[in-house]
């Protein structure tokens, strides 16, 4: 079965390996693996890849319910800039298409929309990449720091 991140690679050789603990080597791999984590309900992975400085602000029960109650329809990578294995920063712009099966509100209080287009700024420190502020909701472009 192909990975839900849309890479075309079988899931065990793609994002599932990051969900099992292997570090995502690039900004693109991290963003694809976080999308796949929402699809598969891998909330522990989403928490683990969230920046330590804001991790305590996550509403894990709301994230869990929102991921479960969403029909994930695809990930489109719009553009990437840097973010390679040797880069300390990078940018990934993507569109996540989805349909929320229950409420029209997602954890951050924003309206759930069928597509989410974001420009995400990524940083790496000591080999780890982490999302600093990722709500998973909204249509507006947003800059997000990842370590």
Rosetta blueprint (number, residue, H / E / L):
1 X L
2 X E
3 X L
4 X L
5 X L
6 X L
7 X L
8 X L
9 X L
10 X E
11 X H
12 X H
13 X H
14 X L
15 X H
16 X H
17 X H
18 X H
19 X H
20 X L
21 X L
22 X L
23 X L
24 X L
25 X L
26 X L
27 X H
28 X H
29 X H
30 X H
31 X H
32 X H
33 X H
34 X H
35 X H
36 X H
37 X H
38 X H
39 X H
40 X H
41 X L
42 X L
43 X H
44 X H
45 X H
46 X H
47 X H
48 X H
49 X L
50 X E
51 X L
52 X L
53 X L
54 X L
55 X H
56 X H
57 X H
58 X L
59 X L
60 X H
61 X H
62 X H
63 X H
64 X H
65 X H
66 X H
67 X H
68 X H
69 X L
70 X E
71 X E
72 X E
73 X E
74 X E
75 X E
76 X E
77 X E
78 X E
79 X E
80 X E
81 X E
82 X E
83 X L
84 X L
85 X L
86 X L
87 X L
88 X L
89 X E
90 X E
91 X E
92 X E
93 X E
94 X E
95 X E
96 X E
97 X E
98 X E
99 X E
100 X E
101 X L
102 X L
103 X L
104 X L
105 X E
106 X L
107 X L
108 X L
109 X L
110 X L
111 X E
112 X L
113 X L
114 X L
115 X E
116 X E
117 X E
118 X E
119 X E
120 X E
121 X E
122 X E
123 X E
124 X E
125 X E
126 X L
127 X L
128 X E
129 X E
130 X L
131 X E
132 X L
133 X L
134 X L
135 X L
136 X L
137 X L
138 X L
139 X L
140 X L
141 X L
142 X L
143 X L
144 X L
145 X L
146 X E
147 X L
